[in-house]
Structure formats: C-alpha cells, structure tokens
Amino acid sequence: MRYRGVAEIFSQISGIYDRFLSTATAGRIHSWQRELLSQMNPSGNWLDVGTGTGEVLRKLRDRYEGIRVGVDPAIGMLRIAKEKCGSCYFIQAVGESLPFKDGSFSNISLSLVFRHLQDKESFIEEAGRLLAEGGRVGIIDIGKFRGTPFLLFLMRTLLKPIGLLLFGKDKWDFFIHSVEESYSLEEIRSMFERKGFSLSYRSGRFFGVVQIAIFIKTA
Ligand SMILES: C[S@@+](CC[C@H](N)C(=O)[O-])C[C@H]1O[C@@H](n2cnc3c(N)ncnc32)[C@H](O)[C@@H]1O
C-alpha cells in the first residue's frame, strides 16, 4: 500500500485511536513510552516519526527544553497531536524522506511505527543524516516472536469480529499485514549496525510481544 493509502487509514481512525491503543495494551503503552523517553539523550532537538496523536511528544512536554517536532503522513492524526501539544511542531511527512537539515536532532523516536515504514533502510539512512554523533533512535514496536503465528491466528479468528466492527475489513486486513511485516530485534539490530549505529538498550514487554530498543549513532 502506498503512503497515501496508509495516511487515509490512520486519518480515518484518528478519533478512536488513543482509546483503542490504551485498551489493546491494557494501558501499558504509557509506561513503555516513558521507558523509551528515560533512555534517550536528555537535551537537544527531538523528532518523533509517525507521531500519530503526538503522545510521545506530549509526555515530554514539561521537562524537555529542545524543539519537539512530530512527522506523520496522516493529517487527521496530526490535527489531534497539535491539540495535545500546542508548543510542538507538526509536519506532514514520511520517515523515509525527512525535510530537515543534517545534524538537526539528538533524538529520534518511533513508537509503534517501525514496521509501518515502507523502506526501512532509507529511514535509517535519514536518521544517520539527521543525528549528530551520539544521537539516539528509540523504537517501540511489536516484534516478531514465537507467538507471532498465534497472534495472527487470533487476529484472523477470535479478534476478527471486534476488528471488523471497529475498523472495517480493509483496515483490519492492513493491521494483520503490518503484524506479518514485523521484524525480530536481531533483524532490526543488524539493519542499524550496517548503517553505523550500535544497540545501547533493549527490553521486552507484554510477554515479549513488544520490544523497546535504543540505538546510538557511533559513526
Ligand atoms: C500505530 S500508529 C503509532 C502512532 C504513535 N506513534 C503512537 O505511539 O501512538 C502508526 C503511525 O505511523 C504513521 N505512519 C505510517 N507510515 C509511515 C511512514 N512511512 N512514515 C512515518 N509515519 C508513518 C501512521 O500514519 C500512524 O500515525
């Protein structure tokens, strides 16, 4: 699916997104995002890629002094983000092609976004360009794990009626596909290492379904 299709899907669900995510993660998303924030650089400009409704930047609001910027292709998501964080900047863009000059940021976060990127290598190159040495990329995502086939089975059976009711068939199929597209932490790690990053922190949450990883730009 091309960027416009993905942006439409997320724009259409933007009104129910926060409630759905909180329910689907039993409220844990907030502690995962705080864990990610605690492992990033304490200062400098911050870019949140696939910012959605801006939750990561909102959580930073009171204690972070650098400029906070969120990008997302879904304009519906960005509207809600701006309501939540009036002092943050939001731009419609994708992670594979970021409209900023070299070395502009010290932190780049992606919360539940990495598996949606259509060209992961291009994103990592962009992150390398935008970060100064020592800059960090922090990722929260559903990782590929032993239970992935079971999760996919549930999405195709038990969870399907709820999914169809809330989102409709096209969007539910898209979410199933995005779980199929998930990577293991080792796969993500080798992609980053090839582009001059090293893994500095990792943790598994939600019985290992959710991975949190921080990479530092070393070269
Ligand atoms: C599951 S939501 C996560 C939103 C938010 N980061 C959070 O943690 O709640 C995925 C977001 O990624 C965005 N997205 C999809 N493809 C993208 C891309 N290629 N580049 C940047 N963002 C993308 C979607 O529009 C959507 O807002």
The ligand as a Gaussian input file, in Angstrom:
#p B3LYP/6-31G(d) Opt

LIG

0 1
 C        0.319000       2.687000      15.152000
 S        0.424000       4.399000      14.806000
 C        1.525000       4.969000      16.095000
 C        1.257000       6.401000      16.498000
 C        2.060000       6.913000      17.688000
 N        3.475000       6.944000      17.410000
 C        1.763000       6.114000      18.933000
 O        2.660000       5.532000      19.533000
 O        0.588000       6.088000      19.327000
 C        1.462000       4.413000      13.377000
 C        1.646000       5.795000      12.813000
 O        2.666000       5.719000      11.813000
 C        2.280000       6.544000      10.749000
 N        2.998000       6.089000       9.538000
 C        2.653000       5.131000       8.653000
 N        3.573000       5.021000       7.681000
 C        4.532000       5.945000       7.965000
 C        5.745000       6.330000       7.333000
 N        6.172000       5.738000       6.217000
 N        6.471000       7.330000       7.893000
 C        6.063000       7.924000       9.034000
 N        4.922000       7.599000       9.681000
 C        4.166000       6.621000       9.156000
 C        0.774000       6.388000      10.657000
 O        0.157000       7.439000       9.938000
 C        0.406000       6.343000      12.137000
 O        0.101000       7.623000      12.645000

